[in-house]
Amino acid sequence: MSVRTLPLVFINLGGEMLYILDQRLRALNTSEDQSETGVWSERDRKRVLNDVVGTMFSKSFMDELLKPQQLYSHRTMKTVLTRLAHSSIMRLNPASMDRLYELMIMAFKYQVLLSPRPRDLLLISYNHLDAARAFVRDTPAVLNQVDETHRKIIEVYSRLSDGEFQLLRQTLLTFLQDVHTRVSVFLKNQIQNPSGRFVLMTSGPVPAGVDVPGLIRTFDPRGREVGRSEFPPGGTYSGSVGEGSFELSGDRVLRLGQNLYQAETNPLAKEELNLLARLMGCMKAGSVPAADEEAASALARIAGQFTDEEAELENPSGSKGDDLLAMMDDL
């Protein structure tokens, strides 16, 4: 198992959560018939996103997360993400959080399965980081937190070999293998079957640096090409569309990890979000945190909101996630 998997899981799931919260808070800004202002204003939406992104990328938390460690269970990841979602004035009921986690996990699983190369998992993560950066572009302090995290990710993961990225991808697939929640947007696009498993297409562009399959070349002992033959590759493939940027900014080329829930990008996603909207009908504002608190204090505030019952549920007999949750409590 790779010990470098946890930061990418957290960043990608957190990014998917930001997409969904942003869309739902926009929708809740108006009534269903668009005739009056809803319970969440545009100012509230920006505040929620700023608070969540600021907490997500706080320096002390990301420094701890980037230490080599084993990947945690789904229960622990959902606990951490619940704390993250509640780091602002927003509160989600348990049913809403369960459905939110399912949508996040299935979107990320789809992205991992379709990643052209193991190293392209970084491009998926960078798409989520780019989106988080866009959400907080008007808040320099939080924007700087995202940039600093991105630089640390580049520093840590640029040193990994292709074999280490393959191990990282295999660890992710093991983590995701038993999750088969059906999502309407995937079902209607026929990329998920009724059992909840994804349908992988044998077509499209090949990864950067890879030849289109279908050609066999034969060489003599001196390395000279002496013959060619063709074979049916079993799919319709095309040449690579190019290498994405692995830097702090630039064209990622790979679109996996971008916002699936933008109406103008994918109208079919509306049905899934409508279901979530019904579950989030009792979403409400919580206590208002102080505006000048540091991000590390925000994490402590999240941890303080957890009851003893939730802690016992998360750790009935010693969980692998103890270190992460204890670290959050100690910040």
Salt bridges, closest charged atoms under 4 A:
GLU16 OE2 - HIS128 NE2 2.70
ASP22 OD2 - ARG26 NE 3.17
ASP22 OD1 - ARG45 NH1 2.48
GLU42 OE2 - ARG45 NH2 2.46
ASP51 OD2 - ARG47 NE 3.96
ASP63 OD2 - LYS59 NZ 2.84
ASP63 OD1 - LYS152 NZ 2.54
GLU64 OE1 - LYS67 NZ 3.06
ASP98 OD1 - LYS78 NZ 2.91
GLU102 OE1 - ARG99 NH1 2.81
ASP120 OD1 - ARG117 NH2 2.77
ASP130 OD1 - ARG133 NH1 2.80
ASP130 OD2 - ARG252 NE 2.88
ASP147 OD1 - ARG133 NE 2.68
GLU148 OE2 - ARG151 NH1 2.81
GLU155 OE2 - ARG159 NH2 3.63
ASP162 OD1 - ARG119 NH2 2.99
ASP220 OD2 - ARG224 NE 3.01
GLU225 OE1 - ARG217 NH1 3.87
GLU225 OE2 - ARG228 NE 2.35
GLU243 OE2 - ARG117 NH2 2.52
ASP251 OD1 - ARG255 NH1 3.54
GLU271 OE1 - LYS188 NZ 2.62
GLU272 OE2 - ARG99 NH2 2.04
GLU293 OE1 - ARG301 NH1 2.78
ASP329 OD1 - ARG83 NH1 3.44
